[in-house]
Amino acid sequence: MTRVLADAAQRYDAANRITLNWLLERPPVMGVFINTRVNPVTGQDYTAVDGLRGPDWICGWIQGRGLEALVTFAAHYEQIAPELTLRLDAFAMPLYAALCDLQAKHGHGYFLYDRDLRPVRKDNMGGAVPQSMNADLYSYSDIFFAKGLIAAAARFAPADLPRHIDFFHQIRAAIADKRFQMGEQVEISREAIAAEPDDHGPRMILLGAAGMLKRVGLAEQARWADEMIEEVLAHWLDATGLLRNVPGMDVLNAGHGIEFVGFAFDHLGPAGDSALKVHLSRVLIRLFDHAFREPGVPLAVSAASGELLEPWFPWWPLPETIRAAALARAYGAPQVADLERIQTAADSAFFRNYWRGSLGFAYQGRTPGGPVDYVPATPDLDPGYHTGLSLLAAQTA
């Protein structure tokens, strides 16, 4: 084991405790919603003058992810830090109730809500207009709502599980039937869905539910995951071993492929198919080696040449690499030296270039020139989910 990894579990736990305490000390928005609208460079809260970044807007995406993170950490710390579990549960329970109400009211989760909790989308002037509502069309926000609601109901309200599980399987059907829209900052419509590329992203994010379902005692609800892993590898893996976002497209977001591998190992566990573990580890190593350079894993490189296509280096592919490599090692993939090598590289780059120590969160983006306030998806920091759950999985592995 490399020197960097020798104390990794302790460092990951320490980072997560700092993050959770930071989250819990911030006053909830409207008394219930996670409050992480903070400029990742200055550390200052966004204000009303920042428009849709400001505190008058709620990102449903982040609230669903945050709920899953809160209850997952509450379960993890139950025996070793019960006082932290009590604080996490106290925050998570009203958030669960609020997300239940939103999903029941609209039949969906939505990316953005206004102060009156009406689903909205960005307009051409930087403001917001009502989002269209179609009961048959689903989005990433639906997945994140469903995952958070299931994880929380398993902990707080088991009687609610049947309706949340039904909602989850409706999303699965929508992905298969091409009724799933990836771009949530435009009008949700069949026309928008028809114009979107054949990206593995919806299946990758959905796969993230499989390990969670097993952890909360619902393994029978994750049986679809084996077939989904096979489907993604069959359709999106190219002849060079790169998991492409879109078949034949040169623009590669390696982080999404790495995230897929991590979720796949989380589902497979120690008893999963050995040959598949070898295959997935090769995919992980190939993606990381093709994309990684200082300061991390870029948002877009050329699949053919590895050339950098955009200057942005988001923080999240590094924790995702840490999780995927740690799970692969723990669950019996034989490429131990390469897996240790890439986990060490990702760990070193994350804690050197992104992690902000006592602040409890990372720079969200960098260019080769340094940190930037670049927010491609949402201005909410996502440290509990897109850093914390990755580090927790690696720690426990």
ZIPE-V130784 format. One record per residue. N is the residue number from 1. PSI is psi as a letter, one per 20 degrees, with the letter a starting at -180 (* if undefined). BURIAL is I if it has 24 or more other C-alpha atoms within 12 Angstrom, else O. D_LAST is the distance of its C-alpha to the last C-alpha in whole Angstrom. Layout:
BEGIN
n->{N:N}
psi->{PSI:PSI}
burial->{BURIAL:BURIAL}
d_last->{D_LAST:D_LAST}
END
This chain:
BEGIN
n->{1:2:3:4:5:6:7:8:9:10:11:12:13:14:15:16:17:18:19:20:21:22:23:24:25:26:27:28:29:30:31:32:33:34:35:36:37:38:39:40:41:42:43:44:45:46:47:48:49:50:51:52:53:54:55:56:57:58:59:60:61:62:63:64:65:66:67:68:69:70:71:72:73:74:75:76:77:78:79:80:81:82:83:84:85:86:87:88:89:90:91:92:93:94:95:96:97:98:99:100:101:102:103:104:105:106:107:108:109:110:111:112:113:114:115:116:117:118:119:120:121:122:123:124:125:126:127:128:129:130:131:132:133:134:135:136:137:138:139:140:141:142:143:144:145:146:147:148:149:150:151:152:153:154:155:156:157:158:159:160:161:162:163:164:165:166:167:168:169:170:171:172:173:174:175:176:177:178:179:180:181:182:183:184:185:186:187:188:189:190:191:192:193:194:195:196:197:198:199:200:201:202:203:204:205:206:207:208:209:210:211:212:213:214:215:216:217:218:219:220:221:222:223:224:225:226:227:228:229:230:231:232:233:234:235:236:237:238:239:240:241:242:243:244:245:246:247:248:249:250:251:252:253:254:255:256:257:258:259:260:261:262:263:264:265:266:267:268:269:270:271:272:273:274:275:276:277:278:279:280:281:282:283:284:285:286:287:288:289:290:291:292:293:294:295:296:297:298:299:300:301:302:303:304:305:306:307:308:309:310:311:312:313:314:315:316:317:318:319:320:321:322:323:324:325:326:327:328:329:330:331:332:333:334:335:336:337:338:339:340:341:342:343:344:345:346:347:348:349:350:351:352:353:354:355:356:357:358:359:360:361:362:363:364:365:366:367:368:369:370:371:372:373:374:375:376:377:378:379:380:381:382:383:384:385:386:387:388:389:390:391:392:393:394:395:396:397}
psi->{p:r:h:h:i:h:k:g:g:g:g:g:g:g:g:h:h:g:g:g:h:g:g:h:i:p:p:q:p:k:i:h:q:p:n:k:n:p:o:i:g:h:j:q:q:q:a:h:i:j:c:i:i:r:i:j:q:p:o:h:g:h:g:g:g:h:g:g:g:g:h:g:h:g:h:g:j:g:h:h:m:h:h:g:g:g:g:g:g:h:g:h:g:h:g:g:g:g:h:g:g:g:h:h:g:i:i:r:q:q:g:p:q:a:h:j:k:p:p:r:r:p:a:i:j:j:b:q:r:p:q:q:p:o:h:i:p:r:r:h:h:g:g:h:g:g:g:g:g:g:g:g:h:h:g:h:m:h:h:i:g:g:h:h:h:g:g:g:h:h:g:g:h:h:g:h:j:l:k:p:p:g:o:i:j:r:p:o:r:h:g:g:g:h:i:q:r:m:q:i:g:h:h:g:h:h:h:i:h:g:h:g:g:g:h:j:k:l:h:h:i:j:h:i:h:g:h:h:g:g:g:g:h:h:h:i:p:r:i:i:j:p:o:q:g:p:p:i:p:h:p:p:n:h:h:h:g:g:g:g:g:g:h:g:h:h:g:g:a:h:j:r:p:g:h:h:g:g:g:h:h:g:g:g:g:g:g:g:h:h:h:p:r:p:j:c:o:r:h:p:r:p:h:g:i:j:q:p:h:q:i:p:n:r:h:h:h:g:h:h:g:g:g:g:g:g:g:g:g:h:j:j:p:i:l:g:g:h:g:h:g:h:g:g:g:g:g:g:g:g:h:g:i:g:p:k:c:i:h:j:r:q:p:h:q:r:r:i:i:a:q:q:m:p:n:h:f:q:i:p:q:l:h:h:f:i:g:g:h:g:h:g:g:g:g:h:*}
burial->{O:O:O:I:I:O:O:I:I:O:I:I:I:O:I:I:I:I:I:I:I:I:I:I:O:O:O:O:I:O:O:I:I:I:I:I:I:I:I:I:I:O:O:O:O:I:O:O:O:O:O:I:I:I:I:I:I:I:I:I:I:I:I:I:I:I:I:I:I:I:I:I:I:I:I:I:I:O:O:O:O:O:O:I:I:O:I:I:I:I:I:I:I:I:I:I:I:I:I:I:O:I:I:O:O:O:I:I:I:I:I:I:I:I:O:O:I:I:I:I:I:I:O:O:O:O:O:I:O:O:I:I:I:O:I:I:I:I:I:I:I:I:I:I:I:I:I:I:I:I:I:I:I:I:I:I:O:O:O:O:I:O:O:I:I:O:I:I:I:I:I:I:O:I:I:O:O:I:I:I:I:I:I:I:I:I:I:I:I:I:O:O:I:O:O:O:O:I:I:I:I:I:I:I:I:I:I:I:I:I:I:I:I:O:I:I:O:O:O:O:I:I:O:I:I:I:O:I:I:O:O:I:I:O:O:I:I:I:O:O:I:I:I:I:I:I:O:O:O:O:I:I:I:I:I:I:I:I:I:I:I:I:I:I:I:I:I:I:I:O:O:O:O:O:O:I:I:I:I:I:I:I:I:I:I:I:I:I:I:I:I:I:I:I:I:I:I:I:I:I:I:I:I:O:O:I:O:I:O:O:I:I:I:I:I:I:I:I:I:I:I:I:I:I:I:I:I:I:I:I:I:I:I:O:I:I:O:I:I:I:I:I:I:I:I:I:I:I:I:I:I:O:I:I:I:I:O:O:I:I:I:I:I:I:I:I:I:O:O:O:I:I:I:I:I:O:I:I:I:I:I:I:I:I:I:I:I:I:I:I:I:I:I:I:I:O:I}
d_last->{14:16:17:16:12:13:13:11:9:12:14:12:12:16:16:15:18:20:20:20:23:25:25:26:29:30:33:32:34:37:35:32:31:28:30:28:31:31:32:29:32:34:32:35:35:36:40:42:44:40:41:39:36:38:37:39:37:34:31:30:27:26:26:25:21:22:22:19:17:19:19:15:15:18:16:13:16:18:18:17:19:21:24:21:21:25:25:23:24:28:27:25:28:31:29:28:32:33:31:32:35:35:34:36:39:39:37:34:32:33:32:35:37:40:41:42:39:41:39:40:40:41:44:46:47:44:44:43:45:44:41:43:41:41:40:39:37:33:31:28:28:29:25:24:26:25:22:22:25:23:20:23:25:23:22:26:28:28:31:30:28:30:32:29:27:31:30:27:29:32:30:28:32:33:31:32:36:36:36:33:34:31:34:34:36:39:41:39:41:42:43:40:38:40:40:37:35:33:30:26:25:26:24:21:21:22:19:17:18:17:13:15:18:16:14:17:19:21:19:23:23:20:22:24:20:21:24:23:21:24:26:25:24:28:30:28:27:30:31:30:26:26:25:27:28:31:33:35:34:34:32:29:26:23:21:21:20:17:16:17:15:12:13:14:11:10:13:13:10:10:14:15:18:17:20:19:15:18:20:17:16:19:20:17:18:22:22:20:23:25:25:23:26:27:26:23:23:26:27:29:30:32:31:34:34:31:34:33:34:33:33:30:27:25:22:19:18:17:14:14:14:11:9:10:10:6:6:9:8:6:8:11:13:16:16:14:17:17:13:13:17:16:13:15:18:16:15:18:20:19:19:23:24:23:21:24:23:25:26:22:22:23:26:25:27:29:31:32:34:32:31:32:33:32:31:31:30:30:31:28:25:22:20:18:17:17:16:14:12:11:10:8:6:5:5:4:0}
END
